[in-house]
Amino acid sequence: MSSPRPVFFISDGTGITAENVGNSLLTQFEGVVFESRRLPFVDSSEKAEQAARIIREAGVRTGQRPIVVNTVVDDGINAVLGASGALMMDVFAQFMAPLESELGRARKPQVNKAHGIVDFAAYEQRMNATNYALTHDDGVDLHYDQADVILVGVSRSGKTPTCLYMALHFGIKAANYPLTPDDLDNMELPKALRPHRKKLYGLTIEPSRLQHIRQERRPNSRYSTIEQCSKEVAAAETLLKAERIPMLSTTHTSVEEISSKVLSALGIERHMY
């Protein structure tokens, strides 16, 4: 079996854009194993030389040509990275010339522009939303008047990470309510949720996946048995369907996709920038 193909996400900023674009591309190649690493803040010739050395060493170690997904804006630094012998994939390169032609002006390279604090009001909104998600996590605070979204589902079905993602990326005030065995025995919408029906969205999950997650949290407990997981998931899905609450399985769905589908279903439109 051949070694995993080394992949580097390199940027003169955080590397978030390079990693997001790179992962979207790599997932299209089923059966290929990649070994990825992010190298952020490569913003000088010295750091570029160090990065190039790391890339070359990975190529020698694995016997395969490394792939570099790159959002560095400085041409000199790009040249140093290119000397590593890797396959260079500049995320911005193919788009800049057409944009410059269309807009009638040359670009002005700015390091880390995309992820800097450009709009302080938007930044503050995201931080307030994050605090809201934390204080309204797992049914701790049941006052939902300010909530944009309330996620409902059994314990460990993906509610908390989805709430935090929506808060950090979109400034959404997202709360979540865990359906407990008592709620499921009653088979009716909990009293705290009834006034906020239009904000509700259900998350479900396959029992086998839920059992695996719960087993890591509370090993060998009744909470983590496949019987308990199956019982709770079945009851929760029955309740959500009866109450006509939109629902999505998180079993094979990323937090990014879950968030997009939740916001779309509830008619909420927010932008990252």
C-alpha positions in Angstrom: 0.0 0.0 0.0 1.4 3.4 -1.0 1.9 6.2 1.5 -0.7 8.9 1.9 -0.3 11.8 -0.6 1.1 14.8 1.3 -1.0 17.9 1.0 -0.2 21.4 2.4 -2.6 24.3 2.9 -0.4 27.4 2.9 -1.3 31.0 3.4 0.2 34.3 4.6 -2.9 34.5 6.8 -4.8 32.0 8.8 -4.9 29.3 6.0 -8.7 28.9 6.6 -9.6 29.7 3.0 -6.9 27.4 1.5 -7.9 24.5 3.8 -11.6 24.9 3.0 -11.1 25.1 -0.7 -8.5 22.3 -0.6 -10.7 19.9 1.3 -13.6 20.6 -1.0 -11.4 19.5 -3.9 -9.8 16.5 -2.2 -13.1 15.0 -1.2 -13.9 14.5 -4.9 -11.2 11.8 -5.2 -12.6 8.6 -3.6 -10.1 6.0 -2.6 -7.1 8.4 -2.5 -5.6 8.8 1.0 -4.2 12.3 1.8 -2.0 13.4 4.7 -2.8 17.1 5.1 -1.2 19.9 7.1 -2.0 23.6 7.4 0.9 26.1 7.4 -0.5 29.5 8.3 1.2 33.0 8.4 3.9 32.2 5.8 4.5 35.9 5.2 8.2 36.3 4.7 11.0 34.7 2.6 12.4 33.0 5.7 9.1 31.4 6.6 8.7 30.4 2.9 12.1 28.7 2.9 11.1 26.8 6.1 7.8 25.8 4.5 9.5 24.7 1.3 11.9 22.5 3.3 9.0 20.8 5.1 7.3 20.2 1.8 10.4 18.7 0.2 11.0 16.4 3.3 7.4 15.2 3.0 7.9 14.3 -0.6 11.1 12.3 0.2 9.5 10.6 3.2 6.4 9.4 1.2 8.0 9.0 -2.2 5.1 11.1 -3.7 5.0 14.6 -5.0 3.3 16.9 -2.5 0.3 19.0 -3.3 0.2 22.6 -2.1 -3.1 24.6 -2.0 -2.0 28.1 -1.7 -3.5 31.6 -0.9 -0.3 33.5 -0.5 -0.6 36.9 -2.3 3.2 37.8 -2.5 4.7 36.6 -5.8 8.2 36.4 -4.3 7.0 34.1 -1.5 5.1 32.0 -4.0 8.3 31.6 -6.0 10.1 30.2 -3.0 7.3 27.8 -2.3 7.2 26.7 -5.9 10.9 25.7 -5.7 9.9 22.9 -3.4 8.9 20.9 -6.4 5.3 20.4 -5.2 2.2 20.7 -7.4 1.2 24.3 -6.7 -2.5 25.2 -6.8 -2.9 28.9 -6.3 -6.5 29.5 -5.3 -6.5 33.2 -6.4 -4.4 33.0 -9.6 -7.1 32.0 -12.1 -9.6 34.6 -10.9 -7.4 37.7 -10.6 -6.8 38.4 -14.3 -10.4 38.2 -15.3 -11.5 40.4 -12.3 -8.8 43.0 -13.1 -9.9 43.1 -16.7 -13.6 43.4 -15.8 -13.1 46.0 -13.0 -10.5 48.0 -14.9 -8.1 48.1 -12.1 -5.2 46.1 -10.7 -5.6 44.2 -7.4 -4.0 45.5 -4.2 -2.7 42.5 -2.4 -3.6 42.6 1.3 -2.5 39.8 3.7 -5.2 38.1 5.7 -7.8 40.6 4.5 -10.6 37.9 4.3 -10.4 37.0 8.0 -9.4 40.3 9.6 -11.8 42.3 11.7 -13.1 44.6 9.0 -16.7 45.2 10.2 -16.6 45.6 14.0 -20.4 45.6 14.3 -20.6 42.2 12.5 -17.7 40.9 14.7 -19.6 42.0 17.9 -22.8 40.3 16.6 -20.9 37.0 16.1 -19.4 37.2 19.6 -22.8 38.0 21.2 -24.3 35.1 19.3 -21.6 32.8 20.5 -22.2 33.9 24.1 -25.9 33.3 23.6 -25.3 29.8 22.2 -23.1 28.9 25.2 -25.6 30.2 27.8 -28.5 28.4 26.0 -26.8 25.1 25.4 -28.4 21.8 26.4 -31.5 23.4 27.9 -29.6 25.4 30.5 -31.5 28.6 29.9 -35.1 28.1 28.5 -35.8 31.8 27.7 -35.9 31.7 23.9 -37.4 35.1 23.0 -34.1 36.3 21.4 -33.3 33.0 19.7 -33.1 32.9 15.9 -33.0 29.1 15.9 -33.7 26.3 18.4 -32.3 22.9 17.6 -34.1 19.9 19.1 -32.9 16.3 19.4 -31.7 13.6 21.6 -28.4 14.0 23.6 -25.3 13.9 21.4 -27.0 14.3 18.0 -24.9 17.3 17.0 -26.8 20.2 18.4 -24.1 22.0 20.3 -21.4 22.2 17.5 -24.0 23.3 15.0 -25.2 26.1 17.3 -21.6 27.3 17.8 -20.8 27.1 14.1 -23.9 29.2 13.2 -23.0 31.7 15.9 -19.4 32.1 15.0 -19.8 32.2 11.2 -23.2 33.9 10.8 -24.0 35.7 14.0 -27.1 33.5 14.6 -28.4 33.3 18.1 -28.9 29.5 18.3 -30.2 27.6 21.3 -30.6 23.9 21.7 -32.9 21.7 23.7 -32.1 18.0 24.5 -35.1 15.7 24.3 -34.8 13.7 27.5 -36.3 10.2 28.2 -39.1 12.0 30.2 -39.9 14.2 27.2 -40.0 11.2 24.9 -42.2 9.2 27.3 -44.8 12.1 27.3 -44.6 12.2 23.4 -45.5 15.9 23.3 -43.5 19.0 22.6 -41.9 20.3 25.9 -43.8 23.3 27.3 -40.8 25.6 26.9 -40.7 25.1 23.2 -44.3 25.5 22.3 -44.3 29.3 22.0 -41.3 29.1 19.6 -42.5 26.5 17.1 -41.4 28.5 14.1 -37.8 28.6 15.4 -37.6 24.8 15.9 -35.5 22.4 13.8 -34.9 18.8 14.7 -31.6 16.9 14.5 -31.6 13.1 14.4 -28.9 10.5 14.0 -28.5 6.8 13.3 -28.6 4.7 16.6 -25.3 2.9 15.8 -23.5 6.2 15.3 -25.1 7.7 18.5 -24.1 4.6 20.5 -20.5 5.1 19.4 -20.5 8.7 20.4 -22.1 8.1 23.7 -19.8 5.2 24.5 -16.9 7.6 24.3 -18.6 10.0 26.7 -20.0 7.5 29.2 -18.5 4.0 28.6 -20.6 0.9 29.4 -23.5 2.9 30.8 -27.2 2.4 30.1 -27.1 5.8 28.3 -24.7 4.4 25.7 -26.4 1.1 25.0 -27.7 0.4 21.5 -31.1 -0.4 22.9 -31.3 3.0 24.7 -30.0 4.9 21.6 -32.5 3.1 19.3 -35.4 3.7 21.6 -34.6 7.5 22.0 -34.0 8.1 18.3 -37.2 6.3 17.3 -39.3 8.2 19.8 -37.7 11.6 19.0 -38.3 11.1 15.2 -41.9 10.1 15.9 -42.5 13.2 18.0 -40.8 15.6 15.5 -42.9 14.2 12.7 -46.1 14.4 14.7 -45.4 18.0 15.5 -44.4 18.7 11.9 -41.0 20.1 12.8 -38.4 19.9 10.0 -35.7 17.3 10.7 -32.3 16.3 9.4 -30.0 13.3 10.1 -26.5 14.4 11.1 -25.0 10.9 10.7 -23.2 11.6 7.5 -23.5 15.4 7.3 -20.9 18.0 8.1 -21.6 20.8 10.6 -21.3 23.3 7.7 -24.0 21.4 5.7 -26.2 21.0 8.7 -26.1 24.8 9.4 -26.8 25.7 5.8 -29.8 23.4 5.6 -31.2 24.6 8.9 -30.9 28.3 7.9 -32.4 27.6 4.5 -35.4 25.6 5.9 -36.2 28.4 8.4 -35.8 31.1 5.8 -32.8 32.8 7.6 -30.3 34.5 5.3 -27.0 35.6 6.7 -23.6 36.2 5.1 -20.1 35.7 6.5 -18.7 38.9 5.0 
